[in-house]
Amino acid sequence: MLQTTRHSSISEFSVWTPLVLAILRIASALLLIDQGLNTLLHFPQAGVPDGLDAAVGAIEVVGGVLIAVGLYTRVAALAAAAEIAMAYGALDRPDTSILFGVIFFYLVFAGPGMWSLDGRIHQPDVRPPDVRPEVPRNGGGAGRSLATVHREPARLPGTEVSGDAQD
């Protein structure tokens, strides 16, 4: 029988954390790229951007691409958050840009997550260790059973065997 959300614990939602982090990172980065392209191209009116607009647009486009694919995400998110904070005052950006700044500042600490190039590059090796079957010290002939393999007896923690008692 399926459990309803009333009876499920919050820990069950943690399974979705990597997916939601990836969606937040990618959606925010795509919106940042859009904002940067609009700043660079002065859409809908065409024209050559001045120096500040060009710098802001370039940071937003390059940072947005890096954040979207998850490459150097922490550095790109920090640059994007700082740029958005400065552009908010200098370029008279709307109040919603504050939300972008907070999201990118969050990504500085949260990181890119598993679904990113950074996560792929720095992924720990999850393959099982090289497990070899235990071979008896005496060669283990065909007539011997596994019961003849010598094993150390279990000892309680804190109990030591003196040097005289060891074999």
C-alpha positions in Angstrom: 0.0 0.0 0.0 1.3 3.5 -0.9 2.0 5.9 1.9 0.4 9.3 1.7 2.3 12.5 2.4 0.7 12.9 5.7 2.4 9.8 7.0 5.8 10.2 5.3 8.7 11.8 6.9 10.7 14.7 5.6 13.7 12.5 5.1 12.0 10.8 2.2 12.1 14.2 0.4 15.8 14.3 0.6 16.0 11.8 -2.2 14.9 14.6 -4.5 17.5 17.1 -3.3 20.1 16.6 -6.1 17.4 16.9 -8.8 15.9 20.1 -7.3 19.3 21.6 -6.9 20.1 20.9 -10.5 16.7 22.4 -11.6 17.3 25.5 -9.5 20.9 25.9 -10.8 20.1 25.4 -14.5 16.9 27.4 -14.6 18.5 30.4 -12.8 21.6 30.2 -15.1 19.4 30.2 -18.2 17.5 33.2 -17.0 20.9 34.9 -16.2 22.0 34.1 -19.8 18.8 35.7 -21.1 19.3 38.8 -19.0 23.0 39.0 -20.1 22.1 38.7 -23.8 19.4 41.4 -23.4 22.0 43.7 -21.8 24.5 43.0 -24.5 22.2 43.3 -27.5 19.9 46.0 -26.1 16.9 44.0 -27.2 14.3 45.2 -28.4 16.2 48.3 -29.5 19.5 47.6 -31.3 22.6 49.5 -30.5 26.1 49.2 -29.2 26.3 48.8 -25.5 28.5 51.1 -23.4 31.4 49.8 -21.4 29.5 49.0 -18.2 26.6 47.3 -20.0 29.1 45.2 -22.1 31.0 44.1 -19.0 27.8 43.2 -17.1 26.4 41.4 -20.1 29.6 39.4 -20.6 29.8 38.4 -17.0 26.1 37.3 -17.0 26.4 35.3 -20.2 29.7 33.6 -19.4 28.8 33.1 -15.8 25.4 31.8 -16.8 26.9 29.2 -19.2 29.3 28.0 -16.6 26.6 27.7 -13.9 24.2 26.0 -16.3 26.7 23.2 -17.2 28.1 23.1 -13.7 31.7 24.0 -14.4 33.6 26.1 -11.9 30.1 26.7 -10.4 31.2 28.1 -7.1 33.5 30.7 -8.6 31.0 31.6 -11.4 28.1 31.9 -8.9 30.2 34.2 -6.6 31.0 36.4 -9.6 27.4 36.4 -10.7 26.1 37.2 -7.2 28.6 40.1 -6.9 27.8 41.4 -10.4 24.1 41.3 -9.7 24.5 43.2 -6.4 26.5 45.9 -8.1 24.3 46.0 -11.2 21.2 46.4 -9.1 22.3 49.8 -8.0 24.4 50.9 -11.0 22.0 49.9 -13.8 18.7 50.3 -11.9 17.8 46.7 -12.2 14.4 45.5 -10.9 13.9 44.2 -7.4 13.7 40.6 -8.7 17.4 40.7 -9.4 18.0 40.6 -5.7 16.5 37.1 -5.8 19.0 36.1 -8.4 21.8 37.4 -6.2 20.6 35.3 -3.3 20.2 32.2 -5.4 23.7 32.5 -6.8 25.1 33.3 -3.4 23.4 30.0 -2.2 25.1 28.1 -5.0 28.5 29.3 -3.7 27.9 27.3 -0.6 25.7 24.5 -1.9 27.9 23.8 -4.9 26.8 22.5 -8.2 25.5 19.1 -7.0 26.0 15.7 -8.6 24.4 16.6 -12.0 27.1 18.9 -13.2 30.5 18.8 -14.8 32.1 19.6 -11.5 30.3 16.7 -9.9 31.3 14.4 -12.8 35.0 15.5 -12.7 35.3 15.3 -8.9 33.1 12.3 -8.4 34.6 9.8 -5.9 35.3 6.3 -7.3 32.3 4.3 -6.4 33.4 1.0 -7.8 33.7 -1.8 -5.2 37.2 -2.5 -4.0 39.1 -5.4 -5.6 37.9 -8.3 -3.5 39.9 -11.4 -3.8 38.8 -14.7 -2.3 40.7 -15.7 0.8 43.2 -18.5 0.0 44.2 -20.8 2.9 47.9 -20.4 3.9 48.6 -24.1 3.4 47.6 -24.2 -0.2 44.0 -25.4 0.3 44.0 -28.7 -1.5 40.9 -30.1 -3.1 40.3 -32.5 -0.1 40.2 -29.6 2.4 37.0 -27.8 3.4 36.6 -24.1 4.1 36.3 -24.9 7.8 40.1 -25.6 7.9 40.9 -22.0 7.1 42.6 -20.4 10.2 40.7 -17.4 11.6 41.5 -15.2 14.6 39.1 -15.6 17.5 36.9 -12.6 18.3 38.1 -10.4 21.1 36.2 -7.9 23.2 37.3 -4.3 22.8 39.9 -3.3 25.3 41.2 -6.8 25.9 44.8 -7.3 24.8 46.7 -10.5 24.4 50.1 -10.5 26.0 53.2 -11.2 23.9 53.6 -14.6 25.5 50.1 -15.8 24.7 50.3 -15.0 21.0 51.2 -17.7 18.6 
